[in-house]
């Protein structure tokens, strides 16, 4: 089994809040990340896939194709956008990095399986100190 990881970057705004709660209650739960006027991050997304090496090509997935899938399914929908209001796969979700990682997984799993590879891990680095890894 071999693993391939592709790194992509995107910048996005979000607000962590639970609808139905007051701004004060959301502030208690989410701190400054619940700012009603939004805030943003320069995210790093790392997607790891796994598979068996094809002896005819010497690799199991073309890295350019992996990049295309990630960009089409995720980056184009997030980069320089407000993930709460402009990103279809985040609709109805609290815009935490945890929920974002699960949503990105769900966006990529099917298209990657169609390419004959298995999605292994989605890692989202929100800051240089905080990141989430999701293994499905």
N, C-alpha and C positions, 0 to 999 in steps of 0.2 A: 504494500500500500504506500502510495506517495501523496504528498500534500502540496498544494499550490496556494499561495496567499497573494491577493491583489489588494493594493492600497489605493484608495481614492480619497479625495477631500471635498468638502462642501461647507458652505456657510449658510446658516439658517437661523431664523428667529423663532422663538416659541414663548409660551407662557405655561407654567405648570399651575393648574388650578382645577378644582372640582366645581362644575356648574352646580348651582343651588346653594353653595356656601358663600358667605359674605367675603369681601376682600380681606377683612380682618382675620376671619377664620382660615382663609387660604394662606395668608401671610404666616400664621402660626404653624401650618403644616409644611409649606414649601419655602418659607423665607423669602428672600429677595427675588427668587426665581418665579414668584407669583406676581411680579410687577404687572399691573393692568396695562401698561404701555409697552409690554414685551421686552425681551432682551435676546441676545444672540450669541452664537459660538462659531468658531472655526473648527469643525469636526474633522476627525480622521476616521474613515471606515476601512476596516480590513475584513475581507471575505476569504475564507479558506475552504477549498474544495478538496476532495480526495478521490483517488481512483487508481486503476492499474495502468502501468505504462504500456502503450501500444508499441510493439516491437517494430512496426513499419514506420512510425513517425518519430519514435524516441520520447514522446511525451503523451500524457493522457488527456490534456485539454490545451487547446491553443489559448495562450494568455491574452491575445488580442480579442478573441471571442468572449472570454470572461469579462474583459473590460467593457465590451459592447453591451453585454447583458446588464452589468451593474449600472452603467451609465443610463441605459434606456429605462430600466425598471426602478431605479432609486435616485441617482444623482440628479437627473433632469427634473425630477419631481420635488427635490429638496433644495437644491442649490439656489441661494439668494431668494428664498421664499420663507413665508411664515408657515411652519408645519402645522399649526393649529387650524389655519383657515385655507391653505392652498394645496395641501398634500392629501390626495385621496385616501391613501392607505393609513393615514393617521386620523381620519374623521371619526369623531366620537370617542377618541382615546385621550387620556391625560398624557400630555406631551413630555413624559419623562424619558430619559435615555433607555431605561429598561423596556418601556413600551415600544420605543423606536427600534430597538434591537430585534424584538419579536416581530414587529411589522416588516422590517427589512428582510428578515428570514422568510416570512410568508411570501413576500414579493419575489424572492430569488429561488426558492426551493423548486418549484415546478419547472421554470425555464432551465434551470441547471440540470435537473433530472432528465429533461428532454434532450440535453446534450450528452447524456450518458455518464454524468458525474454526480457525486454525492456532496451536498452542502455539509460541511463539517462545523464551521464556526463563523459567527458574525461578531466582530469586535467593533465597538464604537467608542472612540476617545473624545469625550466632551471637552476636557481640558487636559493639560499635561499631567495632572494629578489624578484625574477620575476617568475610568473607563468601565464599560460593561462588556462581558462576553456571554454569548448565548449559543447553546449547542443543540437547540431544538427539542 
